Amino acid sequence: GSHDSFSYWVDDKSPVGPDQAKAIKRLARISLVRKIIKKWSVTQNLTFNEQLEGGIRYFDLRVSSKPGEIGQEIYFIHGLFGIKVWDGLKEMNSFLEQHPKEIIFLDFNHFYAMDDSHHHFLINRIRSAFESKLCCVECVEYVTLLYMWEKKHQVLIFYHHPLYQEYPFLWPGNKMPAPWANTTNVHKLLQFLETTLGERSRYGTFHVSQAILTPRVKTIARHLVRGLKNTLVHRNLPMILNWVKKQKPGVMGVNIITSDFVELVDFAATVIALNDLLLEEDESAT
């Protein structure tokens, strides 16, 4: 999985989003400030299609309306506005059309400046983009690759808003817990990942291990123009990847792992390779 999956598209010419504090919005009238915000908002270098081609299958999505804009269009957001959600969904669907056995997870977990009419608009966009590819809510343990292939489903949508109850193809957010370490310290992050794996539900939910470091205000202030990638990610990704390599998938093991800048190391290939451990277990059992 990728963290803030869409952030490749954030635009330093766009207004600052409603996910930011009033003081930041005031400062962001200066174009240089918006350029700095972009340096700390971008967590991925790759487009959706490039991420999909690279093996990413879980997408972490934050969305917002544009306050003051006529209509109900919804955009990706992380500090600054990105592209329309509709454009991103179409790009993903195009990949799925070409790869009918691939499955993706779309986790809509943060909503800004959205009332119920905006939600209904977005949900209808999701339905229009994927149609029969959408997998309706089911017992998590039933949702195997074979199950998905037989039903010709390719998309699971997780929607962290009460309106999920009105649509059978929206999975509740509590089926995709993603505990967040909220630290700049890689050792604290790895300890947190271990602890939350030990506490994860044995059955009935998916589980996201967020292998990401989060800058604090003072981190940004000290390294203003260096940005997230050069300050936190480059230096710590190798250690994070070593943790990934030691994991085991399956019950009480890792399930979905997300990272920033997924192309900087062999992140996707390393996570995918963990599945071989499950195959070895099956072979030894038979």
C-alpha positions in Angstrom: 0.0 0.0 0.0 1.0 3.7 -0.4 0.4 6.4 2.2 -1.4 9.5 0.9 -1.5 7.7 -2.4 -2.6 10.6 -4.6 -0.2 13.2 -3.3 1.9 13.1 -6.5 -0.8 15.5 -7.9 -0.9 18.2 -5.3 -0.7 21.6 -7.0 1.3 24.5 -5.4 -0.9 26.9 -7.5 -4.1 25.6 -5.9 -5.6 27.0 -2.7 -4.6 25.5 0.6 -7.1 22.9 1.6 -9.6 22.9 4.5 -7.4 20.3 6.2 -5.0 23.1 7.2 -5.1 25.5 10.1 -6.3 29.1 9.6 -2.7 30.5 10.2 -1.3 28.3 7.4 -4.1 29.4 5.0 -3.2 33.1 5.7 0.5 32.5 5.1 -0.2 30.4 2.0 -1.3 33.6 0.1 2.5 33.8 -0.5 3.5 31.5 -3.4 6.8 30.5 -1.8 4.8 29.3 1.3 2.7 27.1 -1.0 5.9 25.6 -2.5 7.1 24.7 1.0 3.8 23.2 1.8 4.0 21.1 -1.3 7.5 19.8 -0.2 5.9 18.5 3.0 2.6 17.3 1.5 3.9 15.2 -1.3 4.5 11.6 -0.1 4.5 9.8 -3.4 6.4 10.4 -6.7 4.3 8.0 -8.8 1.0 8.4 -10.5 -1.8 5.9 -9.7 -1.0 3.9 -12.9 2.7 3.8 -12.0 1.9 2.7 -8.5 -0.4 -0.1 -9.8 2.3 -1.2 -12.3 4.8 -1.3 -9.5 2.6 -3.6 -7.4 0.7 -1.2 -5.1 -2.8 -2.5 -4.4 -4.0 -0.5 -1.3 -4.6 3.3 -1.7 -4.9 5.7 1.2 -7.3 8.5 0.1 -8.2 12.0 1.5 -10.8 14.0 -0.3 -12.5 17.4 -0.1 -14.8 19.7 -1.9 -13.5 23.1 -2.9 -15.3 25.6 -0.6 -16.8 28.4 -2.8 -16.8 26.3 -5.9 -20.2 25.8 -7.7 -21.2 22.2 -7.9 -20.2 19.2 -5.8 -17.0 18.1 -7.4 -14.6 16.3 -5.1 -10.8 16.5 -5.2 -7.9 14.6 -3.6 -6.3 16.7 -0.9 -3.2 16.8 1.3 -2.4 20.3 2.4 -3.0 21.4 -1.1 -5.7 20.3 -3.6 -4.9 17.6 -6.2 -6.8 16.2 -9.1 -10.5 15.4 -9.3 -11.3 12.1 -7.6 -13.2 11.1 -10.8 -10.0 11.4 -12.9 -8.1 9.1 -10.4 -10.9 6.5 -10.4 -10.9 6.4 -14.2 -7.2 5.9 -14.3 -7.5 3.0 -11.8 -10.4 1.4 -13.7 -8.4 1.5 -16.9 -5.7 -0.6 -15.3 -8.3 -3.0 -13.9 -9.8 -3.4 -17.4 -6.4 -4.5 -18.7 -5.7 -6.8 -15.7 -9.0 -8.6 -14.8 -7.4 -10.7 -12.0 -6.0 -7.8 -10.1 -7.7 -6.6 -6.9 -7.4 -3.1 -5.3 -8.4 -1.6 -2.0 -9.5 2.1 -1.9 -9.6 3.5 1.6 -11.5 6.8 1.8 -10.6 7.8 5.4 -10.5 11.6 5.6 -13.3 13.9 4.3 -13.1 17.7 4.3 -15.8 20.4 3.6 -18.3 17.7 2.6 -22.0 17.5 3.5 -24.3 14.6 2.7 -24.9 15.8 -0.9 -21.1 15.8 -1.5 -20.9 12.3 -0.2 -23.7 11.0 -2.4 -22.1 12.7 -5.4 -18.7 11.0 -4.6 -20.3 7.6 -3.9 -22.2 7.8 -7.2 -18.9 8.6 -8.9 -17.3 5.5 -7.4 -20.2 3.4 -8.6 -20.0 4.9 -12.1 -16.3 4.3 -12.3 -16.2 0.6 -11.2 -19.8 -0.7 -11.6 -19.9 -4.6 -11.4 -16.2 -4.6 -10.2 -17.3 -3.5 -6.8 -17.3 -6.1 -4.1 -20.2 -5.8 -1.6 -19.6 -6.1 2.1 -19.0 -9.7 3.1 -17.4 -11.6 5.9 -13.7 -10.7 5.6 -12.5 -14.3 5.7 -14.7 -15.2 2.7 -13.0 -12.6 0.5 -10.3 -14.7 -1.1 -8.8 -14.2 -4.6 -10.8 -17.2 -5.8 -14.0 -15.6 -4.5 -13.2 -12.3 -6.2 -12.3 -14.0 -9.5 -15.5 -16.1 -9.5 -17.6 -13.0 -9.0 -15.5 -10.9 -11.3 -15.0 -8.3 -8.5 -11.9 -6.2 -8.4 -12.5 -3.3 -6.0 -13.1 -3.1 -2.3 -14.1 0.4 -1.1 -13.7 1.4 2.6 -15.7 4.5 3.5 -15.1 6.1 6.9 -18.4 7.9 7.2 -21.9 6.8 8.5 -23.3 6.9 4.9 -21.6 3.6 4.1 -24.7 2.0 5.7 -26.8 3.1 2.7 -24.7 1.4 0.0 -24.0 -2.3 0.0 -20.6 -1.9 -1.8 -19.2 0.4 0.9 -17.2 -1.4 3.6 -17.2 0.3 7.0 -14.0 2.0 8.0 -13.7 -0.2 11.1 -13.0 -3.2 8.8 -9.7 -1.4 7.8 -8.0 -0.3 11.0 -4.8 1.6 10.3 -3.1 2.6 13.7 -0.8 5.6 13.3 2.5 6.0 15.2 2.7 9.8 14.8 6.4 9.9 15.4 9.6 11.1 13.7 11.7 8.5 15.5 12.2 5.3 13.4 12.8 3.1 16.5 9.6 4.3 18.1 7.8 3.6 14.8 9.1 0.0 14.6 8.1 -0.6 18.3 4.6 0.8 17.6 4.3 -1.5 14.5 5.2 -4.5 16.6 2.8 -3.6 19.4 -0.2 -2.9 17.1 0.4 -6.2 15.2 0.3 -8.0 18.5 -3.0 -6.3 19.3 -4.7 -6.7 15.9 -7.9 -8.5 15.6 -7.6 -12.2 14.9 -10.6 -12.4 12.6 -13.1 -10.1 10.9 -11.0 -7.1 9.7 -8.2 -6.3 7.4 -5.2 -4.4 9.0 -2.9 -1.7 7.9 0.6 -1.3 9.3 1.6 2.3 8.5 5.3 2.2 8.1 5.6 6.0 7.9 7.2 8.8 9.9 5.3 12.0 10.5 7.0 15.4 10.7 6.2 17.6 13.6 6.0 21.4 13.3 9.5 21.8 14.7 10.8 19.2 12.1 9.3 21.3 9.3 10.7 24.5 10.8 14.2 23.2 11.1 14.3 21.7 7.6 11.9 24.0 5.8 13.2 23.7 2.2 14.5 20.1 2.4 11.0 18.6 2.5 9.7 15.3 3.8 11.6 13.0 1.5 15.1 14.5 2.2 14.5 15.0 5.9 12.8 11.8 7.1 12.2 9.3 4.3 15.5 8.7 2.6 17.4 8.2 5.8 15.0 5.8 7.5 13.5 3.7 4.7 16.3 1.1 4.7 15.6 0.4 8.4 11.8 0.2 7.8 12.4 -2.2 4.9 14.5 -4.4 7.1 11.5 -4.6 9.5 9.2 -5.5 6.6 11.6 -8.4 5.5 11.3 -10.0 9.0 7.5 -10.1 9.0 5.2 -13.0 8.4 1.8 -12.6 6.7 -1.4 -14.4 7.8 -3.4 -14.5 11.1 -1.8 -12.2 13.6 0.9 -11.3 11.1 1.1 -8.4 8.7 -1.7 -7.8 6.2 -1.3 -4.5 4.4 1.8 -2.3 4.8 1.9 1.3 3.6 4.9 3.5 2.9 5.9 6.9 1.6 7.7 7.1 -1.7 7.2 3.5 -2.5 9.6 3.5 -5.4 12.7 4.6 -3.4 13.5 1.0 -2.3 12.1 -2.4 -3.3 9.1 -1.8 -1.1 6.3 -3.4 -3.1 8.4 -6.4 -4.2 9.5 -7.0 -0.6 5.9 -7.0 0.7 4.7 -9.2 -2.2 7.5 -11.7 -1.5 6.2 -12.3 2.0 3.3 -14.2 0.4 5.8 -16.9 -0.5 6.0 -17.7 3.3 2.2 -18.6 3.1 2.8 -20.9 0.2 5.6 -22.6 2.0 3.3 -23.2 5.0 0.6 -24.6 2.7 3.1 -27.0 1.1 4.5 -28.2 4.4 0.9 -28.7 5.7 0.1 -30.9 2.7 
